[in-house]
């Protein structure tokens, strides 16, 4: 299957996932970073996003309380 054929077979979301998979696999195989380093950075990103969501939720709750 060619790259173009593969692109036609998948949705935009699946194409994005395939791109991330290919890039990470290549970078790990080339020794740019390890699977462990990738996982640590992934967890770091999720934690940061959780903190942002928590701050936003607290802000919304305070705004709602001020309106009451």
C-alpha positions as CSV (number, residue, x, y, z in Angstrom):
1,X,0.0,0.0,0.0
2,X,1.3,3.4,-0.8
3,X,1.3,6.4,1.5
4,X,-1.4,8.1,-0.6
5,X,-3.6,4.9,-0.4
6,X,-3.1,4.8,3.3
7,X,-4.1,8.5,3.6
8,X,-7.3,7.8,1.7
9,X,-8.3,4.8,3.9
10,X,-8.3,6.7,7.2
11,X,-10.1,9.6,8.8
12,X,-8.4,12.8,9.7
13,X,-8.2,11.7,13.4
14,X,-6.7,8.3,12.4
15,X,-4.2,10.1,10.1
16,X,-3.1,12.3,13.0
17,X,-2.7,9.2,15.3
18,X,-0.7,7.4,12.6
19,X,1.5,10.4,12.2
20,X,2.3,10.6,15.9
21,X,2.9,6.8,15.9
22,X,5.3,7.0,13.0
23,X,7.2,10.0,14.3
24,X,7.6,8.6,17.8
25,X,8.6,5.2,16.5
26,X,11.2,6.7,14.2
27,X,12.6,9.0,16.9
28,X,12.9,6.0,19.3
29,X,14.5,3.8,16.7
30,X,17.0,6.5,15.8
31,X,17.9,6.9,19.5
32,X,16.7,10.5,19.7
33,X,14.8,9.5,22.9
34,X,13.8,6.4,24.7
35,X,10.4,4.9,25.3
36,X,10.8,5.8,29.0
37,X,11.6,9.5,28.1
38,X,8.5,9.6,25.9
39,X,6.3,8.2,28.6
40,X,7.7,10.6,31.2
41,X,7.0,13.6,28.9
42,X,3.5,12.2,28.1
43,X,2.7,12.0,31.8
44,X,4.1,15.5,32.3
45,X,1.8,16.9,29.6
46,X,-1.3,15.2,31.0
47,X,-0.5,16.6,34.5
48,X,-0.1,20.1,33.1
49,X,-3.4,19.8,31.3
50,X,-5.1,18.5,34.4
51,X,-3.9,21.5,36.4
52,X,-5.2,23.9,33.7
53,X,-8.6,22.2,33.8
54,X,-8.7,22.3,37.6
55,X,-7.8,26.1,37.6
56,X,-10.5,26.7,35.0
57,X,-13.1,24.7,37.0
58,X,-12.2,26.6,40.2
59,X,-12.5,29.9,38.3
60,X,-16.0,28.9,36.9
61,X,-17.1,27.8,40.4
62,X,-16.0,31.1,41.9
63,X,-17.8,33.1,39.1
64,X,-21.0,31.1,39.7
65,X,-20.7,31.8,43.5
66,X,-20.2,35.5,42.9
67,X,-23.4,35.6,40.8
68,X,-25.5,33.9,43.5
